[in-house]
Amino acid sequence: MSDTAASSVERIVVVGASAGGFSALQTIFSQLGSEFNFPILVCKHLGIGDEKGLVNVLAKRTGTTVLLSQDKLPMHNGCIYLAPGNYHLQVESRNTLSLSIDDRVCHSRPAIDVLFESAADAFGENVTAIVLTGANSDGAAGVRAVKEAGGKVVVQSPGSAEVKAMPKAAIKTGCADAILDLAGIADYLKQQ
């Protein structure tokens, strides 16, 4: 775990993925490695128990700390936090994550919109939201919230997405600051 205390978290990156996201996340985080000094929160639509395999794969690919989020878990720079199956992952404060079992959003729990909206509330202009491949519109409302709070929005180019619906819905909001392929997203994060 990073030596940087949770209280020094100044900015975060939130990532949403659905169908095709397992491969997309591996690609981005393999290229990113451990070259980041902010927390990355990942909401991937998956079933209960499926998240452990993703945690293990991402930890091997990045060489950094990848954790399955827990309620009231403090955030640390240089770590990746994954939403557990059947729980919404939320940014409770600039230091702490929380989980909820509130109603599904876009038929999903965890839902990308819930994560993005809570991140926008807590971090304002200091949040970057990334929407990856997926088969529904989850993330579209969340990118609006991030943009309205002054944050940045990056969307996977539909042409590079395994499933185009989620990136297209995010782009349709008019909130995207950048539309990039997976290598471009990794490079973008290295410059943050």
C-alpha positions as CSV (number, residue, x, y, z in Angstrom):
1,M,0.0,0.0,0.0
2,S,1.2,3.5,-0.7
3,D,2.9,5.4,2.1
4,T,0.8,8.4,1.3
5,A,-1.9,8.9,3.9
6,A,-5.6,8.8,3.0
7,S,-6.0,12.3,4.2
8,S,-3.8,13.6,1.4
9,V,-6.1,12.4,-1.4
10,E,-6.5,15.5,-3.6
11,R,-8.0,13.9,-6.8
12,I,-9.4,10.6,-8.0
13,V,-10.1,8.7,-11.2
14,V,-13.4,6.8,-11.5
15,V,-13.8,4.1,-14.2
16,G,-17.0,2.5,-15.4
17,A,-17.2,-0.7,-17.5
18,S,-19.7,-3.4,-18.4
19,A,-19.7,-5.9,-21.2
20,G,-16.2,-6.3,-22.6
21,G,-14.8,-4.4,-19.6
22,F,-12.6,-7.2,-18.2
23,S,-10.4,-7.1,-21.2
24,A,-10.5,-3.3,-21.5
25,L,-9.5,-2.8,-17.8
26,Q,-6.6,-5.3,-18.2
27,T,-5.3,-3.4,-21.2
28,I,-5.4,0.0,-19.6
29,F,-3.9,-1.1,-16.3
30,S,-1.2,-3.2,-17.9
31,Q,0.0,-0.1,-19.8
32,L,-0.5,2.2,-16.8
33,G,1.4,-0.1,-14.4
34,S,2.1,1.6,-11.1
35,E,2.6,5.0,-12.7
36,F,-0.1,6.9,-10.9
37,N,-0.4,8.8,-7.6
38,F,-4.1,9.0,-7.0
39,P,-6.8,6.5,-6.2
40,I,-8.6,4.8,-9.0
41,L,-12.1,3.5,-8.3
42,V,-13.5,0.9,-10.7
43,C,-17.2,0.0,-11.2
44,K,-17.5,-3.0,-13.4
45,H,-20.9,-4.7,-13.8
46,L,-20.3,-8.2,-12.5
47,G,-21.8,-10.9,-10.4
48,I,-21.1,-11.7,-6.7
49,G,-17.8,-13.5,-6.5
50,D,-16.6,-12.6,-10.0
51,E,-14.7,-9.6,-8.7
52,K,-12.0,-11.6,-7.0
53,G,-10.6,-12.8,-10.3
54,L,-10.5,-9.3,-11.6
55,V,-8.8,-8.1,-8.5
56,N,-6.1,-10.7,-8.9
57,V,-5.6,-10.1,-12.6
58,L,-5.3,-6.3,-12.2
59,A,-2.9,-6.7,-9.3
60,K,-0.6,-8.9,-11.4
61,R,-0.9,-6.6,-14.4
62,T,-0.2,-3.4,-12.5
63,G,2.2,-4.4,-9.7
64,T,0.2,-2.2,-7.4
65,T,-2.4,-2.6,-4.7
66,V,-5.8,-3.6,-6.0
67,L,-8.5,-3.9,-3.3
68,L,-12.1,-5.1,-3.3
69,S,-13.8,-2.1,-1.7
70,Q,-15.4,-2.3,1.8
71,D,-17.7,0.0,3.6
72,K,-15.8,2.9,5.3
73,L,-12.5,1.9,3.6
74,P,-10.0,4.8,3.6
75,M,-8.6,5.7,0.2
76,H,-4.9,5.8,-0.6
77,N,-3.0,7.3,-3.5
78,G,-1.6,4.7,-5.9
79,C,-4.3,2.1,-5.2
80,I,-7.1,0.7,-7.3
81,Y,-10.4,0.0,-5.6
82,L,-13.0,-2.3,-7.2
83,A,-16.7,-2.3,-6.5
84,P,-17.9,-5.6,-5.1
85,G,-20.8,-7.4,-6.7
86,N,-24.3,-6.4,-5.6
87,Y,-23.1,-3.2,-3.9
88,H,-23.0,0.4,-5.1
89,L,-19.5,1.9,-4.5
90,Q,-19.7,5.5,-3.4
91,V,-17.2,8.2,-2.4
92,E,-18.3,9.1,1.0
93,S,-15.8,11.9,1.6
94,R,-12.4,12.9,0.3
95,N,-10.9,10.2,2.4
96,T,-13.5,7.3,2.6
97,L,-15.4,4.9,0.4
98,S,-18.8,3.5,1.3
99,L,-21.1,0.7,0.0
100,S,-24.8,0.6,-0.3
101,I,-27.5,-1.8,-1.4
102,D,-29.8,0.9,-2.7
103,D,-32.0,0.1,-5.7
104,R,-30.4,-0.9,-9.0
105,V,-29.6,1.9,-11.4
106,C,-29.7,1.0,-15.2
107,H,-30.5,-2.5,-14.0
108,S,-27.1,-2.6,-12.2
109,R,-25.7,-2.8,-8.7
110,P,-22.9,-1.7,-8.7
111,A,-23.9,1.2,-10.9
112,I,-21.5,3.5,-12.6
113,D,-23.8,6.5,-12.3
114,V,-23.8,6.1,-8.5
115,L,-20.0,6.0,-8.3
116,F,-19.5,9.0,-10.7
117,E,-22.2,11.2,-9.0
118,S,-20.8,10.6,-5.5
119,A,-17.2,11.3,-6.8
120,A,-18.4,14.5,-8.4
121,D,-20.0,15.6,-5.1
122,A,-16.9,14.8,-3.1
123,F,-14.1,15.9,-5.5
124,G,-15.7,18.4,-7.9
125,E,-13.2,19.6,-10.4
126,N,-10.6,17.1,-9.1
127,V,-12.3,14.0,-10.5
128,T,-11.7,12.3,-13.9
129,A,-14.4,9.9,-15.1
130,I,-13.7,7.2,-17.7
131,V,-16.4,5.3,-19.5
132,L,-15.4,2.1,-21.2
133,T,-17.2,-0.6,-23.2
134,G,-20.7,-1.7,-22.2
135,A,-24.2,-2.6,-23.3
136,N,-26.4,0.0,-21.6
137,S,-26.4,3.7,-20.7
138,D,-25.0,3.4,-17.2
139,G,-22.4,6.2,-16.8
140,A,-24.2,8.8,-18.9
141,A,-25.9,10.5,-16.0
142,G,-22.7,10.2,-14.0
143,V,-20.6,12.0,-16.7
144,R,-23.1,14.8,-16.6
145,A,-22.6,15.2,-12.9
146,V,-18.8,15.1,-13.2
147,K,-18.8,17.7,-16.0
148,E,-21.2,20.0,-14.0
149,A,-18.9,19.7,-11.1
150,G,-16.0,20.9,-13.2
151,G,-14.3,17.5,-13.6
152,K,-12.9,15.8,-16.7
153,V,-14.7,13.1,-18.8
154,V,-12.9,10.5,-21.0
155,V,-14.8,8.0,-23.1
156,Q,-13.5,4.9,-24.9
157,S,-13.9,5.4,-28.6
158,P,-16.9,3.3,-29.8
159,G,-14.8,1.9,-32.6
160,S,-12.3,0.4,-30.1
161,A,-15.1,-0.8,-27.7
162,E,-16.1,-4.4,-27.6
163,V,-19.7,-3.2,-26.9
164,K,-20.4,0.3,-28.1
165,A,-23.7,1.3,-26.3
166,M,-22.2,2.7,-23.1
167,P,-19.5,4.8,-24.8
168,K,-22.1,6.1,-27.3
169,A,-24.5,7.1,-24.5
170,A,-21.7,8.9,-22.7
171,I,-20.6,10.7,-25.9
172,K,-24.2,11.7,-26.7
173,T,-24.3,13.7,-23.4
174,G,-21.8,16.2,-25.0
175,C,-19.7,16.0,-21.8
176,A,-16.6,14.1,-23.2
177,D,-13.3,16.0,-23.0
178,A,-11.6,13.2,-24.8
179,I,-12.6,10.1,-26.8
180,L,-9.7,7.7,-26.9
181,D,-8.8,4.1,-27.5
182,L,-7.5,2.0,-24.6
183,A,-3.8,2.9,-25.2
184,G,-4.8,6.6,-25.4
185,I,-6.7,6.3,-22.1
186,A,-3.6,4.7,-20.4
187,D,-1.4,7.5,-21.8
188,Y,-4.0,10.1,-20.5
189,L,-3.8,8.7,-17.0
190,K,0.0,8.7,-17.0
191,Q,-0.2,12.5,-17.6
192,Q,-2.5,13.1,-14.7
